[in-house]
Amino acid sequence: MTLLLARADSEKILRDTNAQLQHTTQRLNQVEAQIDKLTYTLDQKINAKIDHAMRQAQEKLKGSK
């Protein structure tokens, strides 16, 4: 009887742990997607600033000739 109760407890713990793991995995995937979006946005902003700085530098070079 004790062995059956211990097994039932172990199975419940395993189910609970699996459910927590699935939830954590889903949350991790959501966070990963948010990071990807933010990284893309940051890359866009950095590239825009680089392009702007390069255009300004080219204009200054043209103006100094």
C-alpha positions as CSV (number, residue, x, y, z in Angstrom):
1,M,0.0,0.0,0.0
2,T,2.8,2.4,0.9
3,L,4.5,1.6,-2.3
4,L,1.4,2.4,-4.3
5,L,1.0,5.8,-2.5
6,A,4.7,6.6,-3.1
7,R,4.3,5.8,-6.8
8,A,1.1,7.9,-7.1
9,D,2.9,10.8,-5.4
10,S,5.9,10.4,-7.7
11,E,3.6,10.4,-10.8
12,K,1.8,13.5,-9.5
13,I,5.1,15.3,-8.9
14,L,6.2,14.3,-12.4
15,R,3.0,15.5,-14.0
16,D,3.3,18.8,-12.1
17,T,6.9,19.2,-13.1
18,N,6.1,18.5,-16.7
19,A,3.3,21.1,-16.6
20,Q,5.6,23.7,-15.1
21,L,8.3,22.9,-17.7
22,Q,5.8,23.3,-20.5
23,H,4.7,26.7,-19.1
24,T,8.3,27.8,-18.7
25,T,9.1,26.7,-22.2
26,Q,6.2,28.7,-23.6
27,R,7.2,31.8,-21.6
28,L,10.8,31.4,-22.8
29,N,9.6,31.2,-26.4
30,Q,7.6,34.4,-25.9
31,V,10.5,36.2,-24.4
32,E,12.8,34.9,-27.2
33,A,10.3,36.3,-29.8
34,Q,10.2,39.7,-28.0
35,I,14.0,39.8,-28.0
36,D,14.1,39.0,-31.7
37,K,11.7,41.9,-32.4
38,L,13.7,44.3,-30.2
39,T,16.9,43.2,-31.8
40,Y,15.4,43.8,-35.3
41,T,14.1,47.2,-34.3
42,L,17.5,48.1,-32.7
43,D,19.3,47.0,-35.9
44,Q,17.0,49.2,-38.0
45,K,17.7,52.2,-35.8
46,I,21.4,51.6,-35.8
47,N,21.5,51.2,-39.6
48,A,19.4,54.4,-40.0
49,K,21.9,56.4,-37.8
50,I,24.9,55.0,-39.7
51,D,23.3,55.8,-43.0
52,H,22.5,59.4,-41.8
53,A,26.1,59.9,-40.5
54,M,27.5,58.6,-43.8
55,R,25.3,61.0,-45.8
56,Q,26.4,63.9,-43.7
57,A,30.0,62.9,-44.0
58,Q,29.7,62.7,-47.8
59,E,28.0,66.1,-47.9
60,K,30.8,67.6,-45.9
61,L,33.3,66.1,-48.2
62,K,31.5,67.5,-51.2
63,G,31.3,70.9,-49.6
64,S,35.0,71.0,-48.7
65,K,36.1,70.3,-52.3
